[in-house]
Amino acid sequence: MEGRILGNRYEIIKKIGDGGMAHVYKAKCRLLNRYVAVKILKPEFTNDEEFVKRFRVEAQSAASLSSHPNIVSIFDVGYEENTETNENIHYIVMEYINGITLKDYINQKGTLGWKEAVDIAIQVCSAIDHAHRHKIVHRDIKPHNILITKDGIAKVTDFGIARAVTASTITMAGNTIGSVHYFSPEQARGGYTDEKSDLYSLGITLYEMLTGKVPFDG
């Protein structure tokens, strides 16, 4: 993928991360001459309508929240079809964050001091509150989805399983998405998920910042 140009605009430089649904690359926007992050749906999911739908939902959800300083901005969404290789490339262009995930930060430091942990938690709370005011539940808050910039700013990313809060916001049993160590009990059971689920996951994240481990490993 390195060296490829998407949308006649985004030149892929190198892979910088992996998620459950997508690979993430650092790229350069030739039009605006700036670095961006490009999230590309994994090939095994491109023919799965449900995954493509979730991928689009991520872009739509996050794009509506991009004005917040603690949420990673979405710049563009694209699709390319390569008839020679039969590739269907679905991608999202995001703000490039020069930093590391909170998970890596915790691993580096072992534990965080309470003041630093509270400061990060407050920033994440601000992001979550902004999302909830727009009727969006993240549903996968965890240190892996929180980026820490070189200036110590926390930014929430990966709204891949976020959905608008409606009466039908249900996680289907047997099709639960997210990370089990940070799940709220109702989410793990495949039940109704709302704003409280995000707060529970943030509580687990705060616990990990302070102790260097998750409270439940079963």
Secondary structure, 3 states (H helix, E strand, C coil): CCCCEECCCEEEEEEEEECCCEEEEEEEECCCCEEEEEEEECHHHCCCHHHHHHHHHHHHHHHCCCCCCCECCEEEEEEEEECCCCEEEEEEEEECCCEEEHHHHHHHHCCCCHHHHHHHHHHHHHHHHHHHHCCEECCCCCHHHEEEECCCCEEECCCCCCEECCCCCECCCCCCCCCHHHCCHHHHCCCECCHHHHHHHHHHHHHHHHHCCCCCCC
